[in-house]
Amino acid sequence: MTHNTLLWLVTGCLMLQPLSTDLYLASLPNLASDFATTPAAVQQTLSLFVFGFGTAQLISGPLSDRFGRRPVLIGGLSVYLVSGLACALAPSLDMLVAARFAQAIGCCTAVVVARAIIRDAYSPVDGAHVLAKASSLLALAPILGPILGGYLQVSFGWRAAFVALALAGLAVWIAAWRNMKESNSQLNPDAMRMGSLAGTYLDVVRTLAFWAYALPGAISYASIFVFISGTPFVLIRVLGVPTQYYGYLFAFGVCGYLGGTLICRRMLGTIGVARALALGTTIGLAGSLGFLGLVLIGTSHWALVVAAQFVVMAAHGINFPCAQSGSLAPFSQQAGAAAGLFGCLTMYAALLAGMWVGSSHDGTLLPLASISATVAVALFVSTRLLARHGKTA
């Protein structure tokens, strides 16, 4: 498999995650109306997806260590495709939530295997370059996804978004079936044994170099999930943005992420992974504190929300490629397990952020701004406290 083919396959796998969370964001207020329920209940379609995504990575990572990347990836994409159709046909909110949980299992398998493939094929620095390049292409999903989702909602209703997700899963499945070669040359026959599995995760947990990147990476993802979960109701319900325009505003904010990945790619060759991560967390802190300060003095406008999202996502575009590559750098045979644990931590952090945002909604911008600032402070502090353990990555 050529470098370009590998890049596109990894990008397609990683792209399923933001598509699965962002494509139907404009439909969240309408889901509440259609099922005659509360915003908090509808947000279970997002929070249970995040929970399933995070939990399943603890299994899918070791599965790929035991049986190989290719068969596990094909299986995960098959689950994603079938569950996407189940979401589109769901007759009730409970059925939709259950189908979303299954969809998360398939999606997380694709993502964790993609991360492990990068570790198989590249050194830590080269892996960060590839992930940054993939992240630049990946930004197309959260940029175009909400725009497409808004128009699908207005034209066909919320079910159309899940049909589109199923089609995306089918496209990646075909690409993996036709092009992927096995990249794990050292299958671990003990990877799925309970004692061995527990020992593997214990080894990863004990490695401080893992935490030096995994903890900031998880908190960084939480920082953007604050906006992913909060902006549909803030922009549409609080600030009165029309549903069909929400996607454009969200997409503009996501352009910050694209810019951040491009900056990351340029910086890695000059200042290295650790210093690039330190810079990204500083940018995120400045943006979030500025957002909170302007809200506290009475500013209430959609442009402020979009600008804050732009800066925070730009910071995440720098942080996340560094965190993904750095957290896996200490591992070779345990790369799948390490990638699974990294993904689990990331999604649990996002789940907590989303639940926090959903429970604090009061019809103003203050909860969104204060939570964003709190997460940014935690990210900045965690990076500095653990910095000395990640210098060799």
C-alpha positions in Angstrom: 0.0 0.0 0.0 1.5 3.3 -1.1 1.9 6.3 1.2 -0.9 8.2 -0.4 -3.3 5.3 -0.3 -2.5 4.8 3.4 -3.0 8.5 4.0 -6.5 8.5 2.3 -7.6 5.3 4.1 -6.5 6.6 7.5 -8.2 9.9 6.8 -11.4 8.2 5.7 -11.5 6.1 9.0 -10.8 9.2 11.2 -13.4 11.2 9.3 -16.2 9.0 10.4 -15.9 10.3 13.9 -16.6 14.0 13.3 -19.1 13.1 10.6 -21.0 11.0 13.1 -21.1 13.8 15.7 -21.4 16.9 13.5 -23.6 15.9 10.5 -26.8 15.8 12.5 -26.1 18.7 14.9 -28.6 21.0 13.1 -31.3 18.3 13.7 -31.0 18.2 17.5 -33.6 20.9 18.2 -35.9 19.2 15.6 -35.4 15.8 17.2 -36.6 17.3 20.5 -39.8 18.5 18.7 -40.4 15.3 16.7 -40.1 13.0 19.7 -41.8 15.5 22.0 -39.0 15.5 24.6 -36.4 17.7 26.2 -33.0 18.9 24.8 -31.3 16.9 27.5 -33.0 13.7 26.4 -32.1 14.3 22.7 -28.5 14.9 23.7 -28.4 11.2 24.7 -28.0 10.4 21.0 -24.7 12.3 21.3 -23.6 11.4 24.8 -24.3 7.6 24.4 -22.4 7.7 21.1 -19.5 9.2 22.9 -19.7 6.7 25.8 -19.9 3.7 23.3 -17.1 5.1 21.3 -14.8 5.5 24.3 -15.6 2.2 26.0 -15.3 0.0 22.8 -11.8 1.2 22.1 -10.6 -0.7 25.1 -11.5 -3.9 23.2 -11.0 -2.9 19.6 -7.4 -1.8 20.1 -6.2 -5.2 21.6 -8.4 -7.0 19.0 -6.2 -5.5 16.3 -3.1 -6.4 18.2 -4.3 -10.0 18.4 -6.0 -10.6 15.0 -4.5 -7.9 12.8 -5.5 -4.4 11.7 -7.3 -5.4 8.5 -9.9 -7.9 9.7 -10.8 -5.8 12.7 -11.2 -2.7 10.6 -13.4 -4.5 8.1 -15.6 -5.8 10.9 -15.9 -2.4 12.5 -16.9 -0.7 9.3 -19.5 -3.4 8.7 -21.1 -2.6 12.1 -21.0 1.1 11.4 -22.8 0.6 8.1 -25.6 -1.6 9.4 -26.1 0.6 12.5 -26.3 3.7 10.4 -29.2 2.3 8.5 -30.8 1.3 11.9 -30.5 4.9 13.0 -32.3 6.1 9.9 -35.2 3.7 10.5 -35.5 4.1 14.2 -39.2 4.5 15.2 -38.5 6.0 18.7 -35.9 8.0 20.5 -34.9 4.9 22.6 -34.3 2.9 19.4 -32.3 5.8 17.9 -30.1 6.0 21.1 -29.5 2.2 21.0 -28.6 2.3 17.3 -26.2 5.2 17.9 -24.5 3.2 20.6 -23.9 0.4 18.1 -22.8 2.9 15.5 -20.2 4.2 18.0 -18.7 0.7 18.4 -18.1 0.4 14.6 -16.8 4.0 14.4 -14.4 3.7 17.2 -13.0 0.5 15.8 -12.2 2.3 12.5 -10.5 5.2 14.3 -8.4 3.1 16.8 -7.2 0.8 14.0 -6.2 3.9 11.9 -4.2 5.3 14.8 -2.4 1.9 15.3 -1.7 1.7 11.5 0.2 5.0 11.7 2.2 3.6 14.7 3.0 0.5 12.7 4.2 2.4 9.7 6.0 5.5 10.9 8.3 6.9 13.6 6.7 9.2 16.2 7.8 12.4 14.4 6.8 11.1 11.0 3.6 9.8 12.5 2.7 13.2 13.8 3.4 14.7 10.4 1.1 12.1 8.8 -1.6 12.6 11.4 -1.4 16.4 11.0 -1.8 16.0 7.2 -4.7 13.6 7.7 -6.2 16.1 10.2 -6.0 18.8 7.5 -8.1 16.6 5.2 -10.2 15.5 8.1 -11.3 19.1 8.7 -13.5 18.8 5.6 -15.9 16.6 7.6 -16.7 19.1 10.4 -16.6 22.0 7.9 -19.0 20.5 5.3 -20.9 18.1 7.5 -23.0 20.5 9.5 -23.8 22.5 6.3 -25.0 19.4 4.5 -26.8 18.3 7.7 -28.6 21.6 7.9 -29.9 21.3 4.3 -30.8 17.7 4.8 -32.8 18.6 7.9 -34.7 21.4 6.1 -35.3 19.3 2.9 -35.9 15.8 4.2 -35.8 15.7 8.0 -33.4 14.2 10.5 -33.4 10.6 9.1 -31.6 11.8 5.9 -28.5 12.6 8.0 -28.1 8.9 9.1 -28.6 7.7 5.5 -25.7 9.9 4.6 -23.6 8.5 7.4 -24.4 4.9 6.2 -23.2 5.9 2.7 -20.0 7.3 4.1 -19.4 4.1 6.0 -20.0 2.1 2.8 -17.4 4.2 0.9 -14.7 3.6 3.5 -15.6 -0.1 3.7 -15.0 -0.5 0.0 -11.7 1.4 0.2 -10.5 -0.8 3.1 -11.5 -4.1 1.4 -9.8 -3.2 -1.9 -6.6 -1.5 -0.7 -5.6 -2.3 2.8 -2.7 -4.6 3.5 -2.0 -5.9 7.0 0.4 -3.6 8.8 0.7 -5.5 12.1 3.7 -7.8 11.5 3.9 -8.9 15.2 0.5 -10.3 16.1 0.2 -10.9 19.9 -1.6 -14.2 20.5 -2.1 -13.2 24.2 -3.5 -9.7 23.5 -7.1 -10.7 24.3 -6.5 -12.9 27.4 -7.8 -11.2 30.5 -4.6 -11.5 32.5 -2.5 -10.4 29.5 -5.0 -7.6 28.6 -5.0 -6.3 32.2 -1.2 -6.4 32.3 -1.0 -4.6 28.9 -3.2 -1.7 30.1 -1.3 -1.6 33.4 1.9 -1.2 31.5 0.4 1.6 29.5 -1.1 3.3 32.6 2.3 3.2 34.4 4.1 4.9 31.5 4.3 8.6 32.4 5.3 9.5 28.8 1.9 8.2 27.8 0.1 10.5 30.2 2.2 13.5 29.2 0.3 13.5 25.8 -2.9 11.4 26.5 -4.2 13.6 29.3 -3.7 16.9 27.4 -5.1 15.2 24.2 -8.3 14.1 26.1 -8.8 17.6 27.7 -8.2 19.2 24.3 -10.9 17.1 22.7 -13.2 18.1 25.6 -12.5 21.7 24.9 -14.0 21.4 21.4 -16.8 19.1 22.5 -18.1 22.0 24.7 -18.9 23.8 21.4 -20.0 20.7 19.5 -22.7 19.9 22.2 -23.5 23.5 23.1 -23.7 25.6 19.9 -26.8 24.0 18.3 -29.0 25.2 21.2 -27.1 28.4 21.9 -27.0 29.5 18.3 -30.4 28.3 17.1 -32.6 28.6 20.3 -30.8 31.4 22.3 -29.5 33.6 19.5 -32.1 32.8 16.9 -29.9 31.6 14.0 -32.0 29.8 11.3 -31.4 26.1 11.2 -30.1 26.1 7.6 -27.5 28.7 8.5 -26.2 27.0 11.6 -24.0 24.7 9.5 -22.2 27.7 8.0 -21.4 29.2 11.3 -20.2 25.9 12.8 -18.1 25.3 9.7 -16.5 28.7 10.0 -15.5 27.8 13.5 -14.1 24.5 12.4 -11.9 26.4 9.8 -9.8 27.2 12.9 -9.1 23.5 13.3 -7.9 23.3 9.7 -5.7 26.2 10.2 -4.3 24.7 13.4 -3.4 21.4 11.7 -1.6 23.4 8.9 0.4 25.3 11.6 1.2 22.1 13.4 2.6 20.5 10.3 5.0 23.5 9.8 6.0 23.7 13.5 6.8 20.0 14.0 10.0 20.1 12.0 11.3 23.1 13.8 10.2 23.1 17.4 9.2 19.5 17.9 6.1 17.8 19.3 6.3 18.9 23.0 6.8 22.6 22.3 4.1 22.6 19.6 1.7 21.1 22.2 2.6 23.8 24.7 1.9 26.6 22.1 -1.4 25.1 21.2 -2.6 24.9 24.8 -1.6 28.6 25.3 -3.7 29.7 22.3 -6.7 27.7 23.6 -6.4 29.3 27.0 -6.3 32.8 25.5 -9.3 32.2 23.3 -11.5 30.7 26.1 -10.6 33.4 28.7 -11.3 36.1 26.1 -14.7 34.5 25.4 -15.6 34.4 29.1 -14.5 38.0 29.6 -16.6 39.4 26.8 -19.7 37.4 27.9 -19.2 38.8 31.5 -19.3 42.4 30.3 -22.6 41.7 28.4 -21.6 40.7 24.9 -24.3 38.4 23.4 -23.9 37.8 19.6 -23.5 34.8 17.4 -20.2 36.2 16.0 -18.6 36.0 19.5 -19.5 32.3 19.8 -18.2 31.5 16.4 -14.9 33.4 17.0 -14.4 31.6 20.3 -15.0 28.3 18.6 -12.6 29.2 15.9 -9.7 29.9 18.3 -10.3 26.9 20.5 -10.5 24.6 17.5 -7.4 26.1 16.0 -5.6 25.2 19.3 -7.0 21.7 19.1 -5.7 21.4 15.5 -2.2 21.9 16.9 -2.7 19.9 20.1 -4.3 16.7 18.8 -1.8 15.4 16.2 0.9 15.9 18.8 -1.1 14.2 21.5 -2.0 11.2 19.3 1.5 10.6 18.1 3.2 11.3 21.4 1.0 9.1 23.5 1.8 6.0 21.3 5.5 6.7 20.9 6.6 4.6 23.8 4.9 1.5 22.5 5.4 -1.0 19.6 3.6 -4.3 20.3 1.1 -2.5 22.5 0.3 0.3 20.1 -3.3 -1.0 19.6 -4.0 -1.1 23.4 -2.4 2.3 23.9 -4.4 3.8 21.0 -7.6 2.3 22.5 -6.9 3.7 26.0 -6.0 7.1 24.5 -9.3 7.1 22.6 -11.3 6.0 25.6 -9.9 8.8 27.7 -10.6 11.3 25.0 -14.2 10.3 24.6 -14.9 10.1 28.3 -13.5 13.6 28.7 -15.8 14.7 25.9 -18.8 12.9 27.5 -18.3 14.7 30.7 -18.0 18.0 28.9 -21.2 17.4 26.9 -23.1 16.4 30.0 -21.9 19.5 31.8 -22.9 21.7 29.0 -26.4 20.0 28.6 -27.2 20.2 32.3 -26.1 23.9 32.7 -28.1 25.3 29.8 -30.0 28.4 31.1 -30.8 30.4 27.9 -27.7 32.5 28.0 -24.1 32.3 26.8 -22.5 32.3 30.3 -22.6 28.5 30.9 -20.9 27.8 27.5 -18.2 30.5 28.1 -17.5 29.5 31.7 -17.2 25.8 30.9 -14.9 26.6 27.9 -12.6 28.7 30.1 -12.5 26.0 32.9 -11.5 23.3 30.5 -8.9 25.5 28.9 -7.3 26.2 32.2 -7.2 22.4 33.0 -5.6 21.7 29.6 -2.9 24.4 30.1 -2.0 23.2 33.6 -2.0 19.5 32.7 0.4 20.1 29.9 2.9 22.0 32.1 2.7 19.6 35.0 3.5 16.6 32.7 5.9 18.3 30.2 9.1 16.8 31.5 7.8 13.2 31.0 7.1 13.8 27.3 10.3 15.4 26.2 11.6 12.3 24.5 8.6 11.8 22.2 
